[in-house]
Amino acid sequence: MTGWNEWEIEEIATADEVELATYDEHHELHPPITGWVVRVGADLYVRTSHDAEGGWYRPSRTFGDGRLRVGESFVREVRCFQAFDADPTAVAAAYRAKYAQYGLERLAEVVGPDSKLVTVRVEAIPRAGGAAPTGFDPLAL
């Protein structure tokens, strides 16, 4: 269960970039990172060119919760999971298909041999009262 509705999946998956801010142990947001996002089946994956010891990845791995923003119109509370269970070939293929337009050098930053180490699968945190609504979310970072 990913927690997303179809509108949200499409809104996120078709964006070129997303911002992902993770919470620390005091439930305060770290500054957001800009990442590339792809859809594989019903799952959404975020990668950045930063390494696994970078400031963005450790909190997502340790505390799990964060906030995902797409442009100015969409913000959603998310849970981040290490994507070790993802099919690395399918995820890499999705990144290559979506981001080939940026050239091999830039693409290599997110599909290199260590890229699966800094891949997170993001799921929507269920909102109080049930399923996520369609349309824009008024939350802001």
HELIX and SHEET records of a PDB file:
HELIX    1   1 GLU A    6  ALA A   13  1                                   8    
HELIX    2   2 TYR A   57  THR A   62  1                                   6    
HELIX    3   3 PRO A   88  TYR A   99  1                                  12    
HELIX    4   4 ALA A  100  TYR A  102  5                                   3    
HELIX    5   5 LEU A  104  VAL A  111  1                                   8    
HELIX    6   6 SER A  115  VAL A  118  5                                   4    
SHEET    1   A 7 VAL A  18  THR A  22  0                                        
SHEET    2   A 7 ILE A  33  VAL A  40 -1                                        
SHEET    3   A 7 ASP A  43  ARG A  47 -1                                        
SHEET    4   A 7 VAL A 120  ALA A 124 -1                                        
SHEET    5   A 7 PHE A  74  GLN A  82 -1                                        
SHEET    6   A 7 ASP A  65  VAL A  70 -1                                        
SHEET    7   A 7 VAL A  18  THR A  22 -1                                        
END                                                                             
